[in-house]
Amino acid sequence: IDGAFNFLPDNPKVQTIIKADASVPSVSAASIIAKVARDQYMARLVADYPDYGFERHVGYGTALHLEKLKLYGICDLHRRSFKPISALMKVKPYGPN
């Protein structure tokens, strides 16, 4: 697992390695596949959430992402533990009322 936290503590074959994506070829490949899949998923979200620009910032905390959050508030997709999201929790959620 890339990182220090073992999400599979009951599996004796699991090893955690900080920055494994830079040193373990299979983890590097998995990281690339995951990013491509996530980018494709974020691009599909545009149909339901056109105002957020998900296809451009793909969910990363870029200036564009933060700008869209300030303009439109949070939606049900936003991770509440992300600091900028928790700061905006008082802003009305996206969508008609």
N, C-alpha and C positions, 0 to 999 in steps of 0.2 A: 504494500500500500504506500502510495506517495504521501509522505507526511509523518507526523509523530503519533497520531491517534489510530489505534487499532479498532476498526469498526467490526471486526470479526474475531473477538477475543476467544471464542470457543474453537477456533480452527488453528491447530498447532502448526500448520504449514504457512501461516501468514507471518510476514515480516514487514515492519514499517521502516521506511527509509526516507529521511528528509531529502527533498529535491530528487527523488527517484526518477522523475521524468528527464533529468539531465544525465543520469548515469546508468539506467537500466533500460535496454532497448525495448522490451515488451511494454514497460510503463510509458515510455516515450510514444510508442505507437498507439497505445490506448488513449493517451492524452490528446493526440491529434484527432483520432476518431471521435472522441467525446466532444472536442471543440467544433468539429465540422457538423456533427449531429445537433449540437446546441444552436449553432448559427442558423441551421436550416429550420429548426423549431421556432426560433425567434422571428425568422422571416415569415413563417406561417401565421404568427400572432397578429400580423398587420391587419388581417381580415376582420378580426374582432376588436382590435385596439389600434385603430389607424392613427390616432393623435400622438402616440408615444414614441414613434420612430424606432421601434424595436429592431427593425431590419438594419438600421444604421449603427446603433450602439450595442446591439445584441446583449443587452442586460448589464453591461459593465458600467461602473460608476463614472462615466465620462461627463464632461461639461454638458453635452447634449442631453444625456439621461437626467441629470439634475435639473436642467432647465425645464424639461418636459414634466418632471415631477412637480415642480413649482407651479407650472401652468395648469396641469390637469389633476393634480393630487395623485393619490395611490389607487391602484386597482387590486383586484383579488389575486393577481399574479405576483405582486411585490412581496419580497421576503421581509417580514416585520422586524427581524433581528438586524437588518442592515441599518447602520446608524442614520443615514439621511432619511430613510423611510420612517424610522421610529420618531424622528424629529418632525415629520410631516403628518403624523397620525391624526392630528386635529383637522387637517385639510379634508374637505369632502371627497369621498371616493368617486372614481370615474363612473360615468353613466347617468342616465336620466333619473330624476327623483319623482 
